[in-house]
Every structure is written in C-alpha cells, then in structure tokens.
Amino acid sequence: MSRSSMTGNGHHGIPEATVNRLPVYLRALYALADRGIATVSSEELAAAAGVNSAKLRKDLSHLGSYGTRGVGYDVEYLVYQVSRELGLTQDWPVIIVGAGNLGHALANYGGFASRGFRVEAIFDSDPLTVGTRIASQVVRHADEIESVIARHGVSIAVIATPAAAAQGVCDRLVAAGVTGILNFAPVVLNVPSGVDVRKVDLSIELQILAFHAQRRAVVRVARNGERDVAGRSLADRDWEQRRAKRRGGGEPADVGDMPMEGGTGMSTQAVAT
C-alpha cells in the first residue's frame, strides 16, 4: 500500500509514487515554458518526463487537472498547480551543514531561488572554514545551528558532512525542529517517525551506471561472438585472469572457480565490495 500525502492545500490521498513524479513533471514544464510553449498534450509532456501518458494523466488527475480535449494542458497553469501541490508557492529557508567541496557547490547553486528555496545559512565546524564567504553566505559555526533554525523557522536541511559526523548532525537538526533532510553523506540516517530523509549517494548512482554500461558491453561482445584463440568468451578469459592474479600466480582457474552458465562472472568478494 502506498503512503499517502497531505498537501499544503489540505487534500489527502495522493500516492507517494505520484508525489515522487511531480518534480519530474515540473522540470519538464519549466523547460517547455522556457521555450515559449503555451500548451502541451499529455503525450508530449509524458515523453518529456519519461513516463507513459496514461500514468501522467492519472497523476495529474490527483491535482484536479484534466486538461482540455484536443488542446492539452495549459503549461503556465499546470506549473502553478504542481508547484502549489509541492508547496513551492512559498519561500522555503534551507540550511546546509558541511562547507566542504560538496556543501560549497550546493551553496553556489543558483537554481534554488527560482524553485522556491533560499539558502538561509551554511555551517561548518572547521575553524579555517568558519567566517569564509560562499556565494552570499558567511559560513557560520555549527554551534549556531539550533538558534538559526529557531530564528528563521527552518524545516528543511541539507547534510553534506563526512559520514562519521552525519548522524550526530541529523540528531541535532531533528531535535531543533527540522522535519525534512536531504542527505549527501554516505551513511543511512536513523530518524524518528514524522521526519523525511531523502538520500543522495553519488557513488551508488555511478555504480548503477557502471552496471548498465557493463551489460551493454557484454551484449555487444555476445552479439559479435568475440572469442580468444582458445575459443573462450572474453568474459570467461577475464574471469580466469582475475582469478589467477588473486592467487598470486599464473596458474589457470579451476573448473569450480569458473562462473556457471548464465552467471555474472563476479566473485562473492567482488559482489560484497
């Protein structure tokens, strides 16, 4: 069962999957508006968002938007509807904890202001970083986190700290009243009920891309039927070479070390790491 959402205008019953797609629709709508397009069909908008048109129409029906038959959706009005449902018609103060390379880049990102957010403050505990300026903000000491949250009514925070510090920072944010956290630290945060965490793990995303890139290469090799002089597939040859290297010698791998037909060709150790 999907978790339902209560929106800013009091409507219940929007599935979580729909909520997760609304920002994608909004991004596509902004792109259409930038190109001066006034109306868009469900098929065109769905293609721009990467979903099928039936799913898009059902999602937008939760907002009370059904478009006009033969005309489509009014882009400007649909931007307003989606923005309102996401709570972006108000200005949200956001704080960033961690002024390293990533925090620095986030603080410099110019897209926040045009999407309903403003960076209220950025914090760090490094004495060499505190007091420096990033974009329009002077980096504050982490000791000020609670007072800034209380003073500006902050409910959304970004964690861009090292993994070891992330949970402690998270606990402080939650205790101070933050209910939404965007986590860039490579660690899973434990939060109480009523606090939403969105995790952004760049290494995982890269690993997923590597998986798909590898599979495309395997398909290409299989299609071409590439084999070495001994008649082995390139994947099998690569497995043997990796196995021999781990053993510290040049002996060939045992039959039991070879991947079974249809297997991944990866060792348990490789999967675990």
N, C-alpha and C positions, 0 to 999 in steps of 0.2 A: 504494500500500500504506500502510495506516495505521501510525503509530508506536505501538508497544505500550508499556504502562506496567507497571512493577513496583511493587506496592503495599506498604504497610507490613507486611502480614501475609504477604508472600512470594509472593503469587500473580502469575503472569505472564499476558500475553495480553489485557488489557483494551484495546480500541481507544481511540485518542486522542479520537475523536468521542464515545465513551461517557463518558470522563473529563470532557470539557467539559460534558456534560449533567448529571452527578451533582450539582454545586452547585445547578442549577436545580431538580432533584427535591428536594434537601434544603430549599431555600427554601419550596417548596410544602408539604412535610411539616411544617415548623415552623409554617406558617400553619394547617394542619389541626389540629396539636396544640394551638395557642393557642385554637382554637375548641372544644376538648374532644372532637374526633372520634377514636375509638379505632381504627377500621378504615376502609380505603378501597379501592375497586375500582381495577383498572388503568385503566379508562376515566375514572374521576373524577380520578385522580392525573395521568393523561396530559393531560386537559383543563386542569387547574390549571397544568401545566408547559408547555403549548403544544406538545405533540408528539402523535403518534398512539399508540394503546395498544399496537400490535404492537411498535413501536420501544422503548417503555418496558419492556415485558415482556422483550424481548431484552437491553436494557441491564442490567436488574436480575438477569437470569439469570447474568451475569458475576460477580455478587456472591454467587451461590448462593441467591438469594431468588426463590422462585417463587409465593409467596402461597398461599392456600387456596381451592380451587374453591368458588364460591358464597358466600365470605366476603370474600376480598380480602387485602390486606396489613395486618399489624399496624403502625400508624403509629409507635408508640414504638420497636418493634424495628427497623423499617426506617430510622428516624432513626439508630439506633445503627450499623446495617450500613453505611449510606452514609458516616456520619461516620468510622467506622473505616477504610473504604477510602480516604477522602480524607486520612487522617492527622490528623483533628481530635479524636481522643480524648486527645491530649496537648496541652500548653500551648506554643504557638509564640511565642518572642520575636521581635518585629518592630521594625526601626528605620526612622525616617523622616528622609530627608536633604532639607532645604529647609523652612524655617519661615515661608514667605510665607503668603498667604491660603489657598492650597490645602493646604499642609502643616499649617497651623493647624486647618483644618476636619477634616482626616483625624485629627489627634491628638485632637480633641474628639469624634470619632465613638464613640458608646457601644456599637456593635454588635460590635466586635472581641472583647471579653471573652467574650460569650455564644456565639461561634462558634469558639473555640479559639485565639484570638490575644491577645497583650498587647503594647502599645506599650512597648518596653524603653527607648527613648531617641529624642530628636529633635535634629537637628543643623542648624547654620547657620554661615555664616562672617561674617555681618554683626555687627560689634561692638555695634550698638544692639539686636540681637535676642538675642544670646547672653546668658544669665543671666535672661531673662524666663521667666515661667511660662505653660505651655499645658496646661490640664487638670491632671494630676498630675505633669507633667514640667517640669523646668527645662531650657531649651534649652542644649545643650552646643555647644562649638566643634567645627567639622568636624575639627580636628586629633585629636580623641579617637575618631574612627570605628573605627580598627583596634583600639584597646585594648578598646573596648566589645564589638565583635564577638567578640574572643578571650575576654573575661571571661565573657560570657553565652551563648556558643555560638550566635550568631545566624546563621541561614542564609537568612533572608528579609528583604529590604529594599525600601523604597518610595522612589523618586526623584521629588521634587516641586520640582526646581530649574529655573531658566531653561535653555533649550535649549543655550546655549553651554557650560554647566558640566556637563551631564548625562553625556557620555562620560567625562570625567575622573573624575567621582564613580563611575561604573559600573566603571571600571578598578580603582579603589581597593577597591571592595566585593568584586569578584571575587578580587583578589589577597589579600584578607583572609579569604576562605573562604565568601563568600555565594554560594549556588547558585540562588536564586530572586529575581527582581527584578520589581516592579510599577512600570512606568514611566509617569509622567504628563507628562514633558517632551515637547514636540512635536518629537521627533527619533528616528530609528531608531538603536538602540544596537547596537554590534558586540560580541559576546561569544563566548568560546570554547565548544567542544563541552562539554556537561555542565552548562551554565548555562541556565536557563529564564528568558525575559523575556516578560511579559505587558504589552502596551502599551494604555494608555487615552488616547485622543485625543478630547477633548470636541468640538473644532471639527469633526472628521471626522464624528462621530456627528450633530452638528447639521446638517451639510451633507447627510447621507443623509436625515435627516428633512425637510429643505427640498426635496430631490428628490421624495420621495413626496408632500409637500403640494402641490408644483407640479403633479405629474402628476394628482392628484385634481382640481385646479382646471381643468386642461386638459380632462379628461374631462367635467367639468360644463359647461364652455363649449361643447364639441363637441356634447354632448347637447342643449343648449338652442339650438344653431345660432346663437349670437350673432355678429353681423357689424356693421360700421360702415356709414355711408351709402354708401360706395363699393363695398360688397359684399365687403370684405376681412375675413378672420377676425381676431379680436382678437390672436391670436399673430402674424400677419403684420404687422398695424399696429404692434404693439410692436417688432417687428424693424426696421421702417422708421424708427421714431422713434429707436431706439437708434443705428442706423447713421448717420442724419443728424446726430445730436448729436456723434458721434465725429468726423465730418468738419468740424465747426465751422460748419456752415451748415444751412440748412433744406431743401436740395435732396433729392428723393426718392432712395431707393437704386436702384442699377442692378439689372437683372434678374439679373445674375450674382451680386449680393450677397444675393439672397433665398435662404432655405433651400429645399432641394429638398423635394418632397412626401414626407412621412414622416420628414423630418429633425427635429432637435431645436430648430431655431431659435436655436442658440447659435453664436457666432463661435468660431474657433480660439483667439483670445485669451482669450475667456471660459472655455473649457474648460481652457486651460493654467493659468489663475489660480485 
